[in-house]
Amino acid sequence: MKTVVDSRLFRRGGALRYLKDEDRFLSAREEPEFSYGVIGCGIMGQEHIHNTLLLGKARVAGVYDPAPESVRHAMRVFERRGDEAPTVYASLAEACNDPATDALIVATPNYTHLDVLREVVGSGKAIFLEKPIATTVADAYEVCRLANAHEHVVRFGLQYRYKAIYAEAIDEVFRRGSIGQVHNLTMAEHRFPFLDKVGQWNKFNAKTGGALVEKCCHYFDLMNLFSGGQPKRVFALGNQAVNFTNFSYGNQRADGLDHANVTIEYTTGVIGGFSLCMFAPGTREELTICGDAGRLHVSEQAMVGEENVNHVEVWSGENGTSRTSAPTYPSYIASAGHHGSTFFEHVDLAGDLAAGQNSGPGPAAGFWSVVAGAAAQASIERGEAVDVAEILPDDFDPVQLVEPGIAAAGDLG
Ligand SMILES: NC(=O)c1ccc[n+]([C@@H]2O[C@H](COP(=O)([O-])OP(=O)(O)OC[C@H]3O[C@@H](n4cnc5c(N)ncnc54)[C@H](O)[C@@H]3O)[C@@H](O)[C@H]2O)c1
């Protein structure tokens, strides 16, 4: 737990930039303990750079991206903060071989994750790999095997667990036991269409794994977590109704679905429902969890151009206090990306490097979040429910899916 005097608010400099180092106490910058290389400098790579520098536990010593525009924009993040410019590596091999870094952050498109991971495991460095860990169940399993065999920390980018509303939900369900035994989950993501990407990779199922894998792995990860088990049977309906119906790139038509409803039966008997709509004029996420002792509802919403609003509601009946709250993070953290969740993911990444062990999300979270999405995509294609056991690799062994426990919002180190 950090004291208020030790707040990053004072360290940001701003109006205090005129001070000499010897005159700084509250605004003194922490000496970074670690050093990262960032592989892939698109929108998410830049968010990782920004959060690394904001947190101050690590510096970014080098970046690699074959797209010069992405590198140019990443450099601006350093300039804006007055931080030292990193080395620009000419190749992934150069990034892997740089003795100046302790960890590599991989934020390349989904379809590249397995190949990039195969190369970066040879670096002997800790690894952070963005979600979804791969585009298919077979590749996700291979990613887990590589992660399991790697002798250094490997974390996956399922940072929605750290969003204020879900961090509170984790506390209510697992730490406070506010709603008793969980039986039913309903999750919704209603949002605007996928944004433009380098090479528009996110418009094509072959490159994303399908919308239910690409974006929705975050929500399936949360549903899996609250179910206390793994998806067993999945039924889904979905199609491409509105978005990118007239969009082609390189003579290929966009084929990602833009709305879907998914029902999941879990190994614990929990029943989960998920609603996706990607043609909404804003973003609205909600999760309702019903247990045998109460009901929890959390939501996060912003119409396009409006402020985000968080809401948590606990109904306890005669079991205790019912309450509502509006959990937030400081604005400079919330605005650092994904409503502050990326910042807290970085708190735990640095904490894991200090401890030399992964606190999660790890292989089980990464794998089952892809499996739920892939099963839903398969169900839509087949028009019938899918038994998850059917889509697991022939050599599937749960031993490869060691999970380090619940990662919720950490303290500020
Ligand atoms: N955790 C989250 O909330 C979140 C949010 C957005 C994106 N993502 C994930 O982050 C990853 C990157 O997405 P993005 O939105 O930044 O995409 P993007 O298109 O904005 O950026 C991807 C970058 O990777 C580069 N690249 C492609 N192949 C590469 C390779 N082999 N080596 C190095 N760089 C390579 C591209 O040139 C591009 O600059 C994806 O896996 C995506 O799903 C996660």
The ligand as a Gaussian input file, in Angstrom:
#p B3LYP/6-31G(d) Opt

LIG

0 1
 N       -5.432000      -6.014000     -23.462000
 C       -6.214000      -5.218000     -24.148000
 O       -7.167000      -4.639000     -23.640000
 C       -5.930000      -4.986000     -25.605000
 C       -6.441000      -3.877000     -26.277000
 C       -6.112000      -3.694000     -27.620000
 C       -5.316000      -4.620000     -28.265000
 N       -4.869000      -5.708000     -27.584000
 C       -4.046000      -6.733000     -28.236000
 O       -2.767000      -6.163000     -28.500000
 C       -2.244000      -6.703000     -29.709000
 C       -1.893000      -5.545000     -30.640000
 O       -3.080000      -4.862000     -30.972000
 P       -3.070000      -3.334000     -31.406000
 O       -4.451000      -2.863000     -31.153000
 O       -1.936000      -2.611000     -30.785000
 O       -2.836000      -3.482000     -32.980000
 P       -2.116000      -2.426000     -33.961000
 O       -2.442000      -2.876000     -35.328000
 O       -2.465000      -1.040000     -33.535000
 O       -0.578000      -2.646000     -33.633000
 C        0.094000      -3.851000     -33.873000
 C        1.538000      -3.516000     -34.188000
 O        2.289000      -4.722000     -34.252000
 C        3.206000      -4.592000     -35.347000
 N        3.629000      -5.927000     -35.768000
 C        3.002000      -6.809000     -36.588000
 N        3.714000      -7.944000     -36.660000
 C        4.794000      -7.771000     -35.856000
 C        5.889000      -8.593000     -35.490000
 N        6.010000      -9.841000     -35.972000
 N        6.820000      -8.090000     -34.645000
 C        6.715000      -6.867000     -34.158000
 N        5.695000      -6.021000     -34.446000
 C        4.736000      -6.498000     -35.288000
 C        2.428000      -3.824000     -36.398000
 O        3.296000      -3.228000     -37.342000
 C        1.697000      -2.817000     -35.533000
 O        2.447000      -1.621000     -35.357000
 C       -3.317000      -7.642000     -30.253000
 O       -3.056000      -8.950000     -29.847000
 C       -4.595000      -7.159000     -29.590000
 O       -5.573000      -8.150000     -29.456000
 C       -5.124000      -5.890000     -26.270000

